[in-house]
């Protein structure tokens, strides 16, 4: 086996240093690109907002705000309504009474996902129609163990002033009619956005 001479070693070392330096330059460019992505998207500094409202889900009466759009054959005999899918366009209000100021709409669906317990899979967009966030929306997707007094749902995105939002919503049942299924849910939402 032939050993490398001094010139060959120097050349090999120079080539290695060149590739190392080129890699560092490329990494630096990528790092700068990641740092500036907010600027490139026209986003400002991160902010934390806290929202509070009441969600009115009405299944009964002449003008329900949530309706069953699909269900499995077994849903009718299931104590948890397993397999039922409801579409909702629920009002969000400032206070617990439906007559209080309307601040938005919760639009989307929820499905009964628990066979042994009342557990919903919720995919909802909370559109705000009042205040500084008017026209912006939050997207909530997650498990809602509906009979727990307090539950937490993830905020996975948003639009408008809530672009690239993340956070969580704490939902607390204010009122529930177990016969009709009508419910008023109090929400405290903490959202990080730009």
C-alpha positions as CSV (number, residue, x, y, z in Angstrom):
1,X,0.0,0.0,0.0
2,X,1.4,3.4,-1.1
3,X,1.5,6.2,1.4
4,X,0.6,9.7,0.4
5,X,3.4,12.2,-0.1
6,X,3.5,15.7,1.5
7,X,2.0,17.4,-1.7
8,X,-0.8,14.9,-1.9
9,X,-1.6,15.2,1.8
10,X,-1.7,19.0,1.4
11,X,-3.9,18.7,-1.6
12,X,-6.3,16.3,0.1
13,X,-6.4,18.5,3.2
14,X,-7.1,21.6,1.0
15,X,-10.0,19.7,-0.8
16,X,-11.4,18.6,2.5
17,X,-11.2,22.2,3.9
18,X,-12.9,23.5,0.7
19,X,-15.8,21.1,1.1
20,X,-16.1,21.9,4.8
21,X,-16.1,25.7,4.1
22,X,-18.7,25.2,1.3
23,X,-20.9,23.2,3.7
24,X,-20.6,25.9,6.4
25,X,-21.6,28.6,3.9
26,X,-24.6,26.6,2.7
27,X,-25.7,25.9,6.3
28,X,-25.3,29.6,7.1
29,X,-27.5,30.5,4.1
30,X,-30.2,27.9,5.2
31,X,-30.1,29.2,8.8
32,X,-30.5,32.8,7.6
33,X,-33.4,31.6,5.4
34,X,-35.1,30.0,8.3
35,X,-34.6,33.0,10.5
36,X,-36.0,35.3,7.8
37,X,-39.0,33.1,6.9
38,X,-41.3,35.3,9.0
39,X,-40.1,38.4,7.2
40,X,-40.4,36.6,3.8
41,X,-44.1,35.8,4.6
42,X,-44.7,39.4,5.9
43,X,-45.3,38.2,9.4
44,X,-44.5,40.4,12.4
45,X,-43.6,39.3,15.9
46,X,-45.3,36.5,17.7
47,X,-48.2,37.5,19.9
48,X,-50.3,35.7,22.5
49,X,-54.0,36.4,22.5
50,X,-56.6,35.1,25.0
51,X,-60.2,34.9,23.8
52,X,-63.3,34.1,25.8
53,X,-66.8,33.3,24.4
54,X,-69.7,30.9,24.6
55,X,-70.5,28.3,22.0
56,X,-74.3,27.5,21.6
57,X,-74.9,24.1,20.1
58,X,-78.6,23.6,19.5
59,X,-79.9,20.3,18.2
60,X,-83.6,20.8,19.0
61,X,-86.4,23.2,17.9
62,X,-87.3,24.8,14.6
63,X,-83.9,26.3,13.9
64,X,-81.2,23.9,15.0
65,X,-77.6,25.0,14.6
66,X,-76.3,21.5,14.5
67,X,-77.8,18.6,12.5
68,X,-76.9,14.9,12.1
69,X,-75.7,14.4,8.5
70,X,-74.6,10.7,8.8
71,X,-74.9,7.8,11.1
72,X,-74.2,4.1,11.2
73,X,-77.0,1.6,11.6
74,X,-75.9,0.8,15.1
75,X,-76.0,4.5,16.2
76,X,-79.7,4.3,17.1
77,X,-79.0,1.7,19.7
78,X,-75.7,3.1,20.9
79,X,-75.8,4.9,24.3
80,X,-73.0,7.1,23.1
81,X,-74.4,7.7,19.6
82,X,-71.2,6.1,18.2
83,X,-70.9,6.7,14.5
84,X,-73.1,9.9,14.3
85,X,-71.7,12.9,12.4
86,X,-73.1,16.3,13.0
87,X,-72.5,19.5,11.0
88,X,-72.7,22.7,12.9
89,X,-73.0,26.4,12.4
90,X,-73.1,27.5,16.0
91,X,-73.2,31.1,17.3
92,X,-70.4,32.3,19.5
93,X,-71.5,34.9,22.0
94,X,-69.9,37.2,24.5
95,X,-72.0,35.9,27.4
96,X,-73.9,32.6,28.2
97,X,-77.3,33.8,27.0
98,X,-78.0,33.5,23.3
99,X,-79.3,37.1,23.4
100,X,-75.8,38.4,24.3
101,X,-73.6,40.0,21.7
102,X,-72.7,37.7,18.8
103,X,-68.9,37.6,18.3
104,X,-68.6,34.8,15.8
105,X,-69.6,31.4,14.4
106,X,-68.3,27.9,15.0
107,X,-68.6,26.0,11.7
108,X,-67.6,22.5,11.0
109,X,-68.4,19.0,12.2
110,X,-68.1,16.7,15.2
111,X,-68.5,13.0,15.2
112,X,-69.3,10.6,18.1
113,X,-66.0,8.6,18.2
114,X,-66.4,6.7,21.5
115,X,-68.1,3.3,21.8
116,X,-67.9,3.2,25.6
117,X,-68.0,6.9,26.5
118,X,-69.3,10.1,25.0
119,X,-66.3,11.4,23.1
120,X,-66.4,13.6,20.1
121,X,-63.9,14.2,17.3
122,X,-64.2,17.9,16.5
123,X,-63.0,19.7,13.4
124,X,-64.3,23.3,13.7
125,X,-63.4,26.7,12.3
126,X,-64.2,29.5,14.8
127,X,-64.8,32.6,12.7
128,X,-64.7,35.9,14.6
129,X,-67.1,38.6,13.4
130,X,-66.5,41.3,16.0
131,X,-63.6,43.3,17.4
132,X,-60.0,43.5,16.3
133,X,-60.0,39.9,15.0
134,X,-63.1,40.4,12.8
135,X,-62.7,38.2,9.7
136,X,-60.1,36.0,11.2
137,X,-60.6,32.3,12.2
138,X,-59.1,29.6,14.4
139,X,-59.1,25.9,13.5
140,X,-59.6,23.4,16.3
141,X,-59.2,19.7,15.7
142,X,-59.2,17.2,18.4
143,X,-60.8,14.9,21.0
144,X,-63.6,16.3,23.1
145,X,-64.5,14.1,26.1
146,X,-67.8,16.0,26.2
147,X,-69.1,14.9,29.6
148,X,-65.9,16.0,31.5
149,X,-66.5,19.3,33.3
150,X,-63.4,20.8,31.7
151,X,-61.5,19.6,28.6
152,X,-58.7,20.9,26.4
153,X,-58.6,21.0,22.6
154,X,-55.7,22.0,20.4
155,X,-55.7,25.0,18.1
156,X,-54.0,23.8,15.0
157,X,-54.1,26.9,12.7
158,X,-56.0,29.8,11.6
159,X,-56.5,32.5,9.0
160,X,-56.3,36.3,8.8
161,X,-54.7,37.7,12.0
162,X,-54.4,34.1,13.2
163,X,-52.3,32.9,10.3
164,X,-50.0,30.1,11.5
165,X,-51.8,30.0,14.9
166,X,-51.2,27.4,17.5
167,X,-52.5,27.0,21.0
168,X,-55.2,25.5,23.0
169,X,-58.9,25.9,24.0
170,X,-60.3,25.1,27.4
171,X,-63.9,24.1,27.1
172,X,-66.3,24.0,30.1
173,X,-69.9,23.0,29.9
174,X,-72.0,25.9,31.1
175,X,-75.4,24.2,30.4
176,X,-76.4,20.8,29.0
177,X,-79.9,19.5,28.3
178,X,-79.4,15.7,28.3
179,X,-82.8,15.1,26.7
180,X,-82.3,17.4,23.6
181,X,-78.5,17.5,23.5
182,X,-78.6,21.3,23.4
183,X,-75.5,22.7,25.1
184,X,-73.8,26.0,25.9
185,X,-70.0,25.7,26.3
186,X,-67.7,28.3,27.7
187,X,-64.4,28.6,25.9
188,X,-61.1,30.2,27.0
189,X,-58.7,30.1,24.1
190,X,-55.0,30.9,24.3
191,X,-53.5,31.3,20.9
192,X,-50.0,32.2,19.7
193,X,-50.0,33.9,16.3
194,X,-48.3,36.6,14.3
